[in-house]
């Protein structure tokens, strides 16, 4: 059975919504990209309206923004991921993750599985 990104079947109070229609193709959920460290791999994905998303499957570089400058740095490892503590062990990069680079620790500010690249800002410790 396909997973959907439609609203829940139950209200916050626990009451059920009246079923008005079935699932739509535009509401289907896809598996997460789960971006990892490695040779750069980007997969284009056609979405609603004929547009494209670019899924970053693997990447080894990060664009660090500091004011109006953008610096490219190589990723050396992952130190913390607030989305899931197991993602650090598995090497998965998501928005909000703190990664180690040659320029220092960087917090990811974008969603690599949606935009095709990794962007971040330096973390002050």
Legacy VTK file of the C-alpha trace (Angstrom):
# vtk DataFile Version 3.0
C-alpha trace
ASCII
DATASET POLYDATA
POINTS 125 float
0.000 0.000 0.000
1.320 3.430 -0.935
2.129 5.950 1.800
0.372 9.304 1.629
1.284 12.803 2.807
-2.338 13.768 3.267
-3.802 14.929 6.600
-4.258 12.399 9.407
-7.440 10.297 9.694
-8.079 11.535 13.225
-8.520 15.004 14.669
-6.460 16.258 17.603
-9.367 15.352 19.921
-9.373 11.752 18.653
-12.536 12.099 16.581
-12.408 10.825 12.998
-12.624 12.988 9.889
-15.332 12.045 7.405
-13.655 10.391 4.387
-14.271 12.682 1.419
-12.098 11.068 -1.230
-9.310 8.559 -1.870
-5.588 9.100 -2.352
-4.182 11.277 -5.131
-0.946 10.736 -7.026
0.208 14.222 -6.017
-0.085 13.220 -2.334
2.133 10.129 -2.589
5.194 10.052 -0.353
8.588 9.002 -1.696
11.443 7.439 0.247
13.889 9.908 1.818
17.116 10.730 -0.057
19.331 10.044 2.991
22.344 12.044 1.783
25.710 10.570 2.777
29.372 11.535 2.490
31.025 10.328 -0.721
31.560 10.988 -4.423
29.026 13.601 -5.613
25.841 11.901 -6.870
22.706 13.867 -7.785
19.453 12.293 -8.971
16.852 14.465 -10.748
13.255 13.827 -9.734
10.225 15.033 -11.694
7.553 16.516 -9.451
4.100 18.051 -9.860
3.804 20.691 -12.565
6.669 19.264 -14.651
9.243 20.771 -12.302
12.344 19.007 -11.004
13.895 18.475 -7.598
17.522 17.421 -7.409
18.211 14.780 -4.790
21.724 14.731 -3.393
22.466 11.052 -2.749
26.134 11.598 -1.882
28.307 14.694 -1.533
31.746 15.479 -0.183
31.663 19.306 -0.361
29.751 21.974 1.559
29.155 25.643 0.654
29.805 27.705 3.782
28.253 31.167 3.800
29.873 33.924 5.824
28.286 37.293 5.109
28.329 37.798 1.330
31.080 35.224 0.717
30.613 31.534 0.018
33.495 29.142 0.701
33.656 25.561 -0.531
35.041 23.067 1.991
35.509 19.308 2.151
33.405 17.320 4.639
35.426 15.146 7.022
32.657 13.736 9.247
29.359 14.174 11.060
29.353 15.130 14.738
25.670 15.699 15.613
22.235 15.321 14.026
19.152 16.600 15.868
16.752 14.827 13.465
17.828 11.344 14.582
20.716 10.279 16.810
21.292 7.167 14.696
21.944 9.296 11.576
25.398 10.177 12.988
26.374 6.507 13.112
24.831 5.843 9.671
26.472 8.950 8.147
23.251 10.627 6.979
23.188 14.416 6.523
19.929 16.350 7.040
18.971 19.965 7.712
20.271 21.076 11.122
23.024 18.445 11.257
26.437 19.577 12.487
29.274 18.333 10.294
33.035 18.594 10.574
34.940 20.243 7.730
38.478 21.404 7.124
37.295 24.962 8.019
35.661 23.905 11.318
32.212 22.760 12.451
29.306 23.694 10.167
25.517 23.534 10.685
23.491 22.560 7.601
20.936 25.235 6.661
19.275 23.623 3.625
17.681 20.268 2.801
20.206 18.321 0.670
17.626 15.717 -0.351
15.504 18.484 -1.895
18.023 20.931 -3.381
20.939 18.799 -4.591
23.700 20.525 -2.642
24.837 21.055 0.942
24.929 24.572 2.382
25.771 25.676 5.900
27.107 28.234 8.346
30.065 27.961 10.723
29.101 27.100 14.317
30.574 29.229 17.070
31.590 27.149 20.095
LINES 1 126
125 0 1 2 3 4 5 6 7 8 9 10 11 12 13 14 15 16 17 18 19 20 21 22 23 24 25 26 27 28 29 30 31 32 33 34 35 36 37 38 39 40 41 42 43 44 45 46 47 48 49 50 51 52 53 54 55 56 57 58 59 60 61 62 63 64 65 66 67 68 69 70 71 72 73 74 75 76 77 78 79 80 81 82 83 84 85 86 87 88 89 90 91 92 93 94 95 96 97 98 99 100 101 102 103 104 105 106 107 108 109 110 111 112 113 114 115 116 117 118 119 120 121 122 123 124
